[in-house]
Structures are given as C-alpha cells and as structure tokens.
Amino acid sequence: MDAKEFRRRGKEMVDYVADYLENIQTRRPLSDVQPGYLRQLIPGEAPQDPESWDQLFPDIERVIMPGVTHWHSPHFHAYFPTSNSYPAICADILSDAIGCIGFSWIASPACTELEVVMMDWLAKMLELPDQFLSGGKGGGVIHGTASEATLVALLAARSHAVNKAKECHPDMTDAQILGKLVAYTSDQAHSSVERACLLGAVKCRLVKSDENEKMRGDALQEAIEEDKQNGLIPFFCVATLGTTGCLSFDPLIEIGPVCQKENVYMHVDAAYAGSSFICEEFRPLLNGVEFADSFNFNPHKWMLVNFDCSAMWFKDSSDVVDAFNVDPLYLKHENQGAVPDYRHWQIPLGRRFRSLKIWFVLRLYGVKGIQDHIRKHVRLAHEFEELVKKNSAFEVTHEVTLGLVCFRLKADRATNETLLQNINKDGRIHMVPSESKGKYFLRFAVCAASTESKDITFAWEVIQELADQLM
C-alpha cells in the first residue's frame, strides 16, 4: 500500500468506523460466538503472496465483527465505560503515524513535553494539590491501565521500605525484609491490588469494610497495629474511590492520617470515578487526596479519551525514579534532569504518544463539554434508579452516586442469577453481576457516550419483561 492507495483506503476505513459507531445500536451488544469460532473462518497459515485490500476489507464483517462485544453500544451496561470519541480516534491516527517510542525526552521531545503539560491540565481540572504538579518534586505520567499504576506505586513504595528497613536493620537481607512487608486495601478493592502484591512478592491484607462497603480509618489502624505486634512491616495502602463492585468510596480524610502516622505509602485508585471530580458537585469525594503519595484515574473510562490512557501523579517523583532507574549509555542524552525521562516512571521502556488524545479531546470538547457528558450519564443512572424503585418486585441495593445502579429482584440468589443469564442470552442488552457481603446483585452501568433516555427506558422494559417471565 503506497501513499496514494492509503489516502483512498484510509478514507474508506474512516467511513466504515463512522458507520459502525453511528449504527452500533443495531448490533447485539454481547457477542454470542463460541470459543474457537475464528479459527474456522481463516486459513491456518499466513498467505505466501500479498492479498488485495478488496479481499481483506469484507473480512472485517465476516471474521471480526461476529466476535466483537460492542462496548460503545447504548445497550451495553456492563463493567464501566471505556471512552471513545472522534477527536481521540483522530489523535490515535496521528500517534500511529508518528510512531515514536517516547522513552526519553530526546527520543521525541514533543511526546514528553506534551505529556507533562497535559498531566498538569488534568491535575488542575481535578484541583489536585500543587505538590502533584510538574516543576517541583511531583508530576504526572500516563500509564496503560490503573492496574499498572497500582503495581508501579507498590514497587516504588516497596523499594523505599526495603531501603529504610536496611538502615534500621543492616543485618537483614532483602529477602528477609520482603517477607515482612504488608500492603493494605479494602475487601471491596479491585483484584488488581491483590495481583500487584502477588507480583511484588509482599503480603496483602484485606481490611474489612463497613456496612457501606467503605474501608474506615479505625479498621486500617487496627490491622496495622496487629501486624506490627507480629513483627511485620506495614508499608503500602491502596484506598479506592469508586469500587468496581458497588461504587463505594473509601474516606481519604480518615485513611490518610493513619498512613501518615504509620509512615505507610498511600496510593489512591479512582479509575472510573476520577473523571467525575472535574464537576464541582463531585469534587468533595476527593477530599483527603492531600494525604496521598500517588493518585490515579483513567481518562479512558469516562473522559472521552480512547483506551489506553491512565493518568497517575506522584507527590514526589523520586519515589518511582529511584526505584526504576537503570540508565545505560545508549539511553543518555544532554538534557537529562531538565525534563522527565518517562522510562524511569513505568515498567516498560517503550511508550506511545498518548498525550495527543488528551490534547485533542480537551481542546475540541473543553472542560465544560466533558462535564456535560459526565453529568448526563449521572442523570441517566438516576433515571434508571427511579424506574427500579417504582417496581415493588425490585430493590436498589446501594446508593447511586455516579453512573452505576446496583439492584436486584427481591428474591433469592438463584433467581437473580437466572434473570441475568436470561438477559444476556436474550441479547438486547448486556449486564454483569456483583456480590458484596453475601448479597448477589446486578450492575447497570451507563457506558456509551451515545446513551439517551430512550435507551434507559428500553433496557428497563427488557429487564421487566424477562423478570415477569421468570417469576
């Protein structure tokens, strides 16, 4: 494919993408193919001779689309949103064309410098403390996912904790110290926290949440005291703002002082909910972030920025740089120290030009446009909440704060499980379940940017219809 054909075929692909997104509501949101379906549709070996675009293009619909679960359908209500927008898609086209591997400033100065500025833009939108801004000890970096950010925070905290323990106990080996380190998080936290502890080879203690699924400061303090009495070393805590299961918020204003007192590194995971903090009515949910050592949320979930784009800030970037710094001669350059070399802030060496899509989205929507998008989703969630409350056969199980409604039939677990199975087999909408403190319930998330009130009404009609058949 030369430049001439690329111009032609690229326009065809843009038209295909626009048609796909414009008509996505006509597709079944949840794929119903069986495992191994694709192997039956394509040859077992790569072609020896080149094929034409006209041979390839029809196979998008024949081979790929049957196995796609359409996250951007207004009938997709599972998990949390994954953002999408035309400005972000355009930015990714440019990023792919530039194709730089921005591990250091000299590798592509614009890649690093735009990221520094975009992270400051986002931090100011969230009203993060000045310590998280660039220019001082702090600063931000774009990771792929919140899971990656949690692991990076843990490894940074682990490195600091090991070095400190060796100062106090020079006779202890690294392995002996690692065997004593304990990380803390709520029993409602995302599984990625436990996985980070597994990868980091440290103990993970799940702190029992209260009746509202929140990890309280006194419960954390009690767990830390118990572990200290047993000769362990508390070093890391993850507080969650907007849990995956039911969207509960750990009170940072309680947890932060405990971590500060006990010299425990506090990382805040606000993967989904973080975008909402740009709206003044939701910003109080972030109160206490001044106690955090690092903070993370995903613009790719709710800020109209395509996956992958997970924003993370450090109050002191040396926490991570000191832990990850390996600086061979072939990666050095004359301006080291004047600007970040982001290879020291992450696990992989290579990185894409992801800040472009933040820049495109923020300029073409503006802060007000993104606020409107978030507020619309919250309003639609409350519309669904009211529909549930009007039907006496159902109950809302948790407070509706943002774009998630947790609800269930007033029936046993098996009946609710069957209802969800029937909903997903029916295929008109897609949802997933959750469970907390022994109670099974259904999660209804407002996900697609194109979702409207009619889609909320449609979803509820489907749910009621299938519930009536079941009961």
C-alpha positions as CSV (number, residue, x, y, z in Angstrom):
1,M,0.0,0.0,0.0
2,D,1.6,3.3,-1.1
3,A,0.6,6.8,-0.1
4,K,-1.9,7.1,-3.0
5,E,-3.7,3.9,-2.0
6,F,-3.5,4.8,1.7
7,R,-5.4,8.1,1.0
8,R,-8.1,6.1,-0.7
9,R,-8.3,3.2,1.7
10,G,-7.9,5.4,4.8
11,K,-11.0,7.3,3.8
12,E,-12.9,4.0,3.3
13,M,-11.8,3.0,6.8
14,V,-12.9,6.3,8.3
15,D,-16.3,5.9,6.6
16,Y,-16.5,2.3,8.0
17,V,-15.7,3.5,11.5
18,A,-18.2,6.3,11.3
19,D,-20.9,4.0,10.0
20,Y,-20.1,1.4,12.7
21,L,-20.4,4.0,15.5
22,E,-23.5,5.7,14.0
23,N,-25.4,2.3,13.7
24,I,-23.9,0.4,16.6
25,Q,-27.2,0.2,18.4
26,T,-28.4,-2.3,15.7
27,R,-25.8,-4.8,16.7
28,R,-26.1,-7.3,19.5
29,P,-24.1,-5.8,22.3
30,L,-22.7,-9.1,23.6
31,S,-21.0,-11.4,21.2
32,D,-22.6,-14.9,21.1
33,V,-19.9,-16.8,19.2
34,Q,-18.4,-20.0,20.7
35,P,-14.7,-20.4,21.6
36,G,-12.6,-21.2,18.5
37,Y,-15.1,-19.6,16.1
38,L,-12.4,-17.5,14.4
39,R,-10.0,-20.4,13.5
40,Q,-12.8,-21.9,11.4
41,L,-13.1,-18.7,9.3
42,I,-9.5,-18.0,8.3
43,P,-6.6,-20.2,6.9
44,G,-4.3,-21.9,9.3
45,E,-1.2,-20.2,7.8
46,A,-0.3,-16.7,6.6
47,P,-0.7,-16.1,2.9
48,Q,2.6,-16.5,0.9
49,D,1.6,-13.9,-1.7
50,P,0.0,-10.5,-0.8
51,E,-3.7,-10.1,-1.0
52,S,-5.6,-7.0,-2.0
53,W,-7.5,-4.6,0.2
54,D,-10.7,-5.6,-1.6
55,Q,-10.0,-9.2,-0.3
56,L,-9.3,-8.0,3.2
57,F,-12.0,-5.4,3.8
58,P,-15.1,-7.7,3.6
59,D,-13.5,-10.0,6.2
60,I,-13.9,-7.3,8.9
61,E,-17.6,-8.1,8.9
62,R,-17.2,-11.8,8.2
63,V,-14.5,-12.6,10.6
64,I,-14.0,-9.9,13.2
65,M,-17.4,-8.3,14.0
66,P,-19.2,-11.6,14.9
67,G,-16.7,-11.9,17.8
68,V,-16.8,-8.3,19.0
69,T,-18.6,-7.3,22.2
70,H,-19.7,-3.7,21.4
71,W,-18.7,-1.6,24.4
72,H,-19.9,1.6,22.7
73,S,-23.4,0.4,22.2
74,P,-26.1,2.3,24.1
75,H,-27.3,-1.2,25.1
76,F,-24.0,-2.1,26.7
77,H,-24.4,-1.7,30.5
78,A,-21.6,-4.0,31.9
79,Y,-18.4,-3.2,33.8
80,F,-17.7,0.5,33.5
81,P,-17.4,2.7,30.4
82,T,-14.5,2.7,28.1
83,S,-14.4,6.0,26.4
84,N,-14.4,6.8,22.7
85,S,-14.7,9.9,20.6
86,Y,-13.9,11.1,17.1
87,P,-11.2,13.6,18.3
88,A,-9.4,10.8,20.3
89,I,-9.6,8.5,17.2
90,C,-8.0,11.2,15.1
91,A,-5.3,11.7,17.7
92,D,-4.5,8.0,17.7
93,I,-4.2,8.1,13.9
94,L,-1.6,10.8,14.2
95,S,0.2,9.0,17.1
96,D,0.4,5.8,15.0
97,A,1.7,7.8,12.0
98,I,4.4,9.5,14.1
99,G,5.2,6.1,15.6
100,C,7.8,7.4,18.1
101,I,8.8,5.3,21.2
102,G,8.9,8.1,23.8
103,F,11.0,6.5,26.5
104,S,13.1,9.7,26.9
105,W,12.9,13.4,26.0
106,I,15.4,13.1,23.2
107,A,13.5,10.2,21.6
108,S,10.8,12.7,20.7
109,P,10.7,15.9,22.7
110,A,7.1,16.7,21.9
111,C,6.0,13.3,23.2
112,T,7.4,14.0,26.6
113,E,6.7,17.7,26.8
114,L,3.0,17.5,25.8
115,E,2.5,14.7,28.4
116,V,4.0,16.9,31.1
117,V,1.6,19.8,30.2
118,M,-1.5,17.6,29.7
119,M,-0.9,16.0,33.1
120,D,-0.8,19.5,34.7
121,W,-4.0,20.4,32.8
122,L,-5.8,17.3,34.2
123,A,-4.4,17.9,37.7
124,K,-5.7,21.5,37.7
125,M,-9.1,20.3,36.4
126,L,-9.3,17.9,39.4
127,E,-8.0,20.6,41.8
128,L,-5.2,18.3,42.9
129,P,-2.8,19.8,45.5
130,D,0.1,21.8,43.9
131,Q,2.6,19.1,45.0
132,F,1.3,16.9,42.2
133,L,2.1,19.4,39.5
134,S,5.3,19.4,37.5
135,G,8.0,21.9,38.3
136,G,8.7,20.7,41.8
137,K,9.2,17.2,43.2
138,G,5.9,15.9,41.8
139,G,4.4,15.3,38.4
140,G,2.2,13.1,36.3
141,V,2.7,10.2,33.9
142,I,0.4,8.3,31.5
143,H,0.2,4.5,32.1
144,G,-1.8,1.9,30.2
145,T,-4.2,0.9,33.0
146,A,-5.0,1.6,36.6
147,S,-3.7,-1.9,37.4
148,E,-0.3,-0.9,36.0
149,A,-0.4,2.3,38.1
150,T,-1.1,0.3,41.3
151,L,1.8,-2.1,40.6
152,V,4.1,0.9,39.9
153,A,3.1,2.6,43.1
154,L,3.6,-0.6,45.1
155,L,7.0,-1.3,43.6
156,A,8.1,2.3,44.4
157,A,6.8,2.0,48.0
158,R,8.5,-1.4,48.3
159,S,11.9,-0.1,47.2
160,H,11.7,2.8,49.7
161,A,10.5,0.4,52.5
162,V,13.3,-2.1,51.9
163,N,16.0,0.7,51.9
164,K,14.6,2.1,55.1
165,A,14.4,-1.3,56.8
166,K,18.1,-2.0,55.9
167,E,19.1,1.3,57.5
168,C,17.4,0.2,60.8
169,H,18.4,-3.5,60.5
170,P,21.6,-3.8,58.4
171,D,21.9,-7.4,59.2
172,M,18.6,-8.3,57.4
173,T,18.7,-9.4,53.8
174,D,16.4,-8.0,51.1
175,A,14.5,-11.4,51.1
176,Q,14.0,-11.3,54.8
177,I,12.6,-7.7,54.6
178,L,10.3,-8.6,51.8
179,G,8.9,-11.5,53.8
180,K,7.8,-9.0,56.4
181,L,6.2,-6.3,54.2
182,V,2.4,-5.9,54.3
183,A,0.2,-3.9,52.0
184,Y,-3.4,-3.0,52.9
185,T,-6.6,-2.4,50.9
186,S,-10.3,-2.8,51.4
187,D,-12.0,-6.1,50.9
188,Q,-14.0,-4.2,48.2
189,A,-10.9,-3.1,46.3
190,H,-10.2,-4.2,42.7
191,S,-8.5,-7.6,42.3
192,S,-5.6,-5.8,40.7
193,V,-4.4,-4.7,44.1
194,E,-4.0,-8.3,45.3
195,R,-2.3,-9.1,42.0
196,A,0.1,-6.2,42.4
197,C,1.0,-7.7,45.8
198,L,1.5,-11.1,44.2
199,L,3.8,-9.7,41.6
200,G,5.6,-7.6,44.2
201,A,6.1,-10.6,46.4
202,V,4.5,-8.9,49.5
203,K,1.7,-9.9,51.8
204,C,-1.7,-8.4,51.1
205,R,-4.2,-7.7,53.9
206,L,-7.8,-7.1,53.0
207,V,-9.3,-4.7,55.6
208,K,-12.9,-5.5,56.3
209,S,-15.2,-2.7,55.0
210,D,-18.1,-1.3,57.0
211,E,-21.8,-1.7,56.3
212,N,-21.5,0.8,53.4
213,E,-18.5,-1.1,51.8
214,K,-16.0,1.6,52.9
215,M,-12.6,1.0,54.5
216,R,-12.5,3.1,57.6
217,G,-9.5,4.6,59.2
218,D,-10.0,2.9,62.6
219,A,-10.2,-0.5,60.9
220,L,-7.0,0.2,59.0
221,Q,-5.3,1.3,62.2
222,E,-6.3,-1.8,64.0
223,A,-5.0,-4.0,61.2
224,I,-1.6,-2.1,61.1
225,E,-1.3,-2.4,64.9
226,E,-1.9,-6.2,64.8
227,D,0.7,-6.7,62.1
228,K,3.3,-4.6,63.9
229,Q,2.8,-6.6,67.0
230,N,3.5,-9.7,64.9
231,G,6.8,-8.3,63.7
232,L,5.6,-7.3,60.3
233,I,6.3,-4.1,58.4
234,P,3.3,-2.1,57.1
235,F,4.4,-0.1,54.1
236,F,1.6,0.4,51.5
237,C,-2.1,1.1,51.4
238,V,-4.5,1.5,48.4
239,A,-7.6,3.5,49.0
240,T,-10.3,3.2,46.4
241,L,-12.6,6.0,45.2
242,G,-15.4,4.2,43.4
243,T,-15.1,0.4,43.8
244,T,-15.9,-1.8,40.9
245,G,-18.5,-3.9,42.7
246,C,-20.8,-1.2,44.0
247,L,-19.0,2.2,43.6
248,S,-18.2,2.8,47.3
249,F,-15.7,5.5,48.3
250,D,-13.1,4.9,51.0
251,P,-12.8,8.1,53.2
252,L,-9.4,9.5,52.4
253,I,-9.8,12.0,55.2
254,E,-9.7,9.1,57.7
255,I,-7.3,6.8,55.9
256,G,-4.7,9.5,55.1
257,P,-3.8,10.5,58.6
258,V,-3.4,6.8,59.6
259,C,-1.0,6.3,56.7
260,Q,0.9,9.5,57.6
261,K,1.2,8.5,61.2
262,E,2.4,5.0,60.4
263,N,4.7,6.0,57.6
264,V,2.7,4.0,55.1
265,Y,2.7,5.0,51.4
266,M,-0.9,5.8,50.3
267,H,-2.0,5.3,46.7
268,V,-5.4,6.3,45.6
269,D,-7.2,4.4,42.9
270,A,-10.1,6.3,41.3
271,A,-10.0,4.5,38.0
272,Y,-13.7,5.2,37.0
273,A,-14.9,7.8,39.4
274,G,-11.9,10.1,39.0
275,S,-13.2,11.8,35.8
276,S,-16.3,13.0,37.8
277,F,-14.2,15.1,40.1
278,I,-13.9,17.8,37.5
279,C,-17.5,18.5,38.3
280,E,-17.8,20.7,41.4
281,E,-20.6,18.7,42.9
282,F,-18.5,15.5,42.9
283,R,-15.1,17.0,43.9
284,P,-15.8,16.6,47.6
285,L,-15.4,12.8,47.0
286,L,-11.7,13.5,46.5
287,N,-11.3,15.3,49.8
288,G,-8.2,14.0,51.7
289,V,-6.2,13.4,48.5
290,E,-3.6,15.8,50.0
291,F,-2.5,12.8,52.2
292,A,-1.8,10.6,49.1
293,D,1.6,9.8,47.8
294,S,0.2,8.9,44.4
295,F,-3.2,9.2,42.7
296,N,-4.5,7.6,39.6
297,F,-7.6,7.6,37.4
298,N,-8.5,6.5,33.8
299,P,-9.4,9.3,31.3
300,H,-10.1,6.3,29.0
301,K,-13.1,5.3,31.1
302,W,-15.2,8.4,31.3
303,M,-13.4,11.4,29.8
304,L,-13.9,10.7,26.0
305,V,-10.3,9.6,25.6
306,N,-9.7,6.2,23.9
307,F,-8.1,3.3,25.6
308,D,-5.3,3.2,26.8
309,C,-4.8,6.3,28.9
310,S,-4.4,6.0,32.7
311,A,-3.3,9.2,34.4
312,M,-1.1,8.9,37.5
313,W,0.5,11.5,39.7
314,F,3.3,11.4,42.3
315,K,3.8,13.8,45.1
316,D,7.5,13.0,44.9
317,S,8.6,11.5,41.6
318,S,11.8,10.3,43.1
319,D,9.8,7.6,44.8
320,V,9.4,5.9,41.4
321,V,12.5,7.2,39.6
322,D,14.8,5.9,42.4
323,A,13.1,2.5,42.3
324,F,13.2,2.1,38.5
325,N,16.3,4.0,37.3
326,V,18.5,1.9,35.1
327,D,20.5,4.3,32.8
328,P,22.7,2.7,30.1
329,L,24.9,4.9,28.0
330,Y,22.8,4.4,24.8
331,L,19.7,6.0,26.5
332,K,21.6,9.0,27.9
333,H,21.2,12.5,26.4
334,E,22.5,16.0,27.1
335,N,19.3,17.3,28.6
336,Q,18.8,14.7,31.3
337,G,17.4,16.1,34.5
338,A,15.9,19.2,32.8
339,V,12.7,17.2,31.8
340,P,11.3,13.8,32.8
341,D,12.6,10.7,31.1
342,Y,9.4,8.7,31.5
343,R,11.1,5.3,31.1
344,H,12.0,5.8,34.8
345,W,8.3,6.3,35.7
346,Q,7.0,3.0,34.4
347,I,7.6,-0.7,33.9
348,P,8.1,-1.0,30.1
349,L,10.7,1.0,28.3
350,G,8.6,1.9,25.2
351,R,5.6,4.2,25.3
352,R,3.2,5.6,22.8
353,F,2.3,9.3,22.2
354,R,-0.8,9.0,24.3
355,S,-1.0,12.6,25.4
356,L,-2.1,13.6,21.9
357,K,-5.5,12.2,22.5
358,I,-5.9,14.1,25.8
359,W,-4.9,17.3,24.0
360,F,-7.3,16.7,21.1
361,V,-10.2,15.9,23.4
362,L,-9.7,18.7,25.9
363,R,-9.4,21.3,23.0
364,L,-12.3,20.1,21.0
365,Y,-14.7,19.4,23.9
366,G,-13.4,21.9,26.5
367,V,-13.8,21.2,30.2
368,K,-17.5,22.2,30.0
369,G,-18.2,19.7,27.3
370,I,-16.7,16.9,29.3
371,Q,-18.6,18.0,32.4
372,D,-21.8,17.9,30.4
373,H,-21.0,14.4,29.3
374,I,-20.4,13.1,32.8
375,R,-23.5,14.9,34.2
376,K,-25.6,13.4,31.5
377,H,-24.5,9.9,32.4
378,V,-25.2,10.5,36.1
379,R,-28.6,11.9,35.3
380,L,-29.4,8.8,33.2
381,A,-28.3,6.5,36.0
382,H,-30.8,8.3,38.3
383,E,-33.5,7.8,35.7
384,F,-32.9,4.1,35.8
385,E,-32.8,4.2,39.6
386,E,-36.3,5.7,39.7
387,L,-37.6,3.1,37.3
388,V,-36.3,0.3,39.6
389,K,-37.8,1.9,42.7
390,K,-41.3,2.1,41.0
391,N,-41.4,-1.7,40.7
392,S,-42.0,-3.3,44.0
393,A,-40.5,-6.6,42.8
394,F,-37.1,-5.0,42.7
395,E,-34.8,-3.1,45.1
396,V,-31.8,-0.7,44.7
397,T,-29.1,-2.2,46.8
398,H,-26.6,0.7,47.0
399,E,-26.6,4.4,46.9
400,V,-26.5,5.8,43.4
401,T,-23.7,8.3,43.3
402,L,-22.4,8.4,39.7
403,G,-23.3,6.3,36.6
404,L,-23.8,2.9,38.3
405,V,-27.0,1.4,39.7
406,C,-26.9,-1.8,41.7
407,F,-30.2,-3.6,42.0
408,R,-31.8,-7.0,42.4
409,L,-35.1,-8.8,42.4
410,K,-36.5,-9.3,45.9
411,A,-35.8,-13.0,45.5
412,D,-33.1,-15.5,46.3
413,R,-29.7,-15.6,44.7
414,A,-30.6,-18.3,42.2
415,T,-33.5,-16.3,40.8
416,N,-31.3,-13.2,40.3
417,E,-28.6,-15.3,38.7
418,T,-31.2,-16.8,36.3
419,L,-32.5,-13.3,35.5
420,L,-29.1,-12.1,34.5
421,Q,-28.4,-15.2,32.4
422,N,-31.7,-14.7,30.6
423,I,-30.9,-11.0,30.0
424,N,-27.6,-11.8,28.4
425,K,-29.0,-14.8,26.4
426,D,-31.8,-12.5,25.1
427,G,-29.1,-10.3,23.7
428,R,-30.9,-7.0,23.5
429,I,-28.8,-5.5,26.4
430,H,-25.7,-6.7,28.3
431,M,-25.0,-6.5,32.0
432,V,-22.8,-8.2,34.6
433,P,-23.3,-9.1,38.3
434,S,-21.5,-8.3,41.5
435,E,-21.6,-9.5,45.1
436,S,-21.0,-7.8,48.5
437,K,-21.2,-9.2,52.0
438,G,-23.0,-12.3,50.7
439,K,-25.6,-10.4,48.6
440,Y,-25.7,-11.0,44.9
441,F,-27.0,-8.2,42.7
442,L,-27.0,-6.8,39.1
443,R,-24.9,-3.9,38.0
444,F,-26.4,-1.4,35.5
445,A,-23.7,1.0,34.2
446,V,-24.3,3.9,31.8
447,C,-21.5,3.3,29.4
448,A,-21.8,4.6,25.8
449,A,-21.4,8.3,25.0
450,S,-24.5,7.9,22.7
451,T,-26.8,6.6,25.5
452,E,-30.0,8.5,25.8
453,S,-33.1,8.4,28.0
454,K,-34.8,6.1,25.4
455,D,-32.1,3.6,25.9
456,I,-32.6,3.6,29.7
457,T,-36.3,3.0,29.2
458,F,-35.6,0.3,26.6
459,A,-33.2,-1.5,29.0
460,W,-35.7,-1.4,31.9
461,E,-38.5,-2.7,29.7
462,V,-36.3,-5.7,28.7
463,I,-35.4,-6.4,32.3
464,Q,-39.0,-6.2,33.5
465,E,-40.2,-8.4,30.6
466,L,-37.7,-11.1,31.4
467,A,-38.3,-10.8,35.1
468,D,-42.1,-11.3,34.6
469,Q,-41.4,-14.4,32.5
470,L,-39.2,-15.7,35.3
471,M,-41.5,-15.0,38.2
